[in-house]
Amino acid sequence: MPEVDYYAVLGVGKTASPAEVKAAYRRLAKTLHPDAGGTVGTFQLLREAYDTLSDPRRRTGYDAGIPAVHTRPAARPKRRRFSEEPGFVPEPLDLAPEDLDWWVFAGEDTRMRHGRRRGPGHTPVVAAVAGMVLVLLPLLAGVDFTPPVLIVWLLLTAGTALLVQRLARGYLAARKARSEFAEEFGGTPVFGHPGVEADELAERLTADLLERYLTRLPGARIFHGLSWPGSVFADVDHAVLCGKRLVLVESKLWLPGHYETAEDGRLLRNGRAFRGGGSHLAESLDAYRELLPGVALRGAMIVYPSREGEVTTADPDGEPGPPMTPEQFLHEIGGWLSAEPSTVDHNALRTVRGQVVGSGRAA
């Protein structure tokens, strides 16, 4: 057996599954990464342990006591995933927008509303114009201002002046909010970038899906590669924020078949426990609930076939992070987000953007 016990470094047993190895590495990396206060040497050992035990061939050699030839992580060849078909790319979703119940509704009002700081709307304007007409009408008609008439006219004039003042303040506040938003966040609805490696194809497919359809919601903001609070890694593939509603998304390239979640939380494929992939969506939801109190959260795993064949999924039925097909995701999650299609919450947006890896925030 080699001198360094990689299992002890990661704190896992020798029968640990690939998902358990990855989870242990992510947990330790939060505190051992140099940017989080750890040392370069300790983190390098942690990374070496993970690179070895996450690769089946290297792990077999390590267990057999065969010395490994270590290379830098960036030079390590990508391993082929279980039942992956080299060169296979799933067909992108070709869904007519009109088939989405929320599509037309979400596009009716293209004005962005910046949280509660929004323009006063049409009703107060109509009331103010009507008030001004009533104020001016007696003057133009030469009405005899008896004491009772004068009192009513003065009250009407004061009310109209107060309404006009409030209207002016509302318009100025809305204009200021728009200006501050543009200065801080720019004009793009997308923050971050999906993965570019060969094994991150599913992330790129989801990025295209989100940008093609969910940008129909004027207030929607899309994020790629978010970390958990205190982490330095992209623990969440994607997120979409609209008003005070946030969905966290994982992208999966898995075997064709029917996916669903069992009552005990296990992921099933064709009625049997699926061991071909893992998920950290439940942990992500817990982390972001703590980070964003007052924001409604949902999760989803978008599943694409890794080879020729069809992927189907069960109805979500209130599950916290169910598997979904791309089309099911658009119907279910798009409809949920469209409850506030035009609202942008600056505080929530600022917080989520700060978790995008590479956004310049402090680790």
LINCOR-V700434 format. One record per helix or strand of 3 or more residues. SS is the DSSP state (H for helix, E for strand). FROM is the first residue (numbers start at 1). LEN is the number of residues. If there is no record, write none. Layout:
BEGIN
ss-><SS;SS>
from-><FROM;FROM>
len-><LEN;LEN>
END
This chain:
BEGIN
ss-><H;H;H;H;H;H;H;H;H;H;H;E;E;E;E;E;H;E;E;E;H;H>
from-><6;18;34;40;56;73;97;103;122;147;198;221;236;245;257;267;281;296;311;321;326;346>
len-><5;15;3;14;8;3;3;5;20;39;19;6;7;10;5;3;11;10;3;4;15;8>
END
